[in-house]
């Protein structure tokens, strides 16, 4: 068996590795090759132009603005989502007292877990339609209707939530956070349930408060889950194509006046509308590199010694 072990393992790995190379790695290589040409997308004839697309890319004000917007999403979406998910997960698992004085979740925690997870079962297309109704710029929109009832806005001048340059990015961040908190709450809750209750009870006997228990016990033991959540949310923040393209104004979104533009919307517009496919491939390569850099940096920044219990 030892003599045939390598051939046995190689036989199982051959097909998956071959499929991965063909359907994942090879398209990346093709994209990089096309990014060095003036390919128009509708013809197989194109010329090699070297790094001209990349030179033009970093002189493109719209693309540079889109990178800045992705950076803002990268900062605020993971931070807000993880903080809220950690807080709710802690309250639902260790925020209450059991009948015998032990640690348990708040009353109705099982029901709350189901309710918080509801947004995760909605597709992004449905989410865009739902929040499109919430952010409607007339009095029929939920937010404007509420503000109108409270007398905070006038019926003749409602808030243009998705058409205000200083508001649109925050409106999109709210949608992503609302959608993601439930999933990461369940992720953190599963990790918290693996923490022995004896640790919490010993801390409470020693006089530790809820905040002290969270920062000294819960967070260190959940750090691997937090690290995973941070990477996934960072990758999602580097995309944002579906929500921006469906909820904001303009061809493939990005409005008003490119104030909600992200890299993916600029890339798709150049590829499908402007016929600058080689240029769009260069944007795709930059997106890939930035996403890889973000993932590595996040893993490095959140790396720490494993806490055993």
HELIX and SHEET records of a PDB file:
HELIX    1   1 UNK A    2  UNK A   20  1                                  19    
HELIX    2   2 UNK A   21  UNK A   25  3                                   5    
HELIX    3   3 UNK A   26  UNK A   34  1                                   9    
HELIX    4   4 UNK A   52  UNK A   57  1                                   6    
HELIX    5   5 UNK A   61  UNK A   94  1                                  34    
HELIX    6   6 UNK A  109  UNK A  117  1                                   9    
HELIX    7   7 UNK A  118  UNK A  121  5                                   4    
HELIX    8   8 UNK A  124  UNK A  134  1                                  11    
HELIX    9   9 UNK A  142  UNK A  149  1                                   8    
HELIX   10  10 UNK A  168  UNK A  192  1                                  25    
HELIX   11  11 UNK A  197  UNK A  205  1                                   9    
HELIX   12  12 UNK A  210  UNK A  213  1                                   4    
HELIX   13  13 UNK A  214  UNK A  218  3                                   5    
HELIX   14  14 UNK A  219  UNK A  221  1                                   3    
HELIX   15  15 UNK A  223  UNK A  237  1                                  15    
HELIX   16  16 UNK A  241  UNK A  247  1                                   7    
HELIX   17  17 UNK A  263  UNK A  272  1                                  10    
HELIX   18  18 UNK A  277  UNK A  301  1                                  25    
SHEET    1   A 2 UNK A  96  UNK A  97  0                                        
SHEET    2   A 2 UNK A 103  UNK A 104 -1                                        
END                                                                             
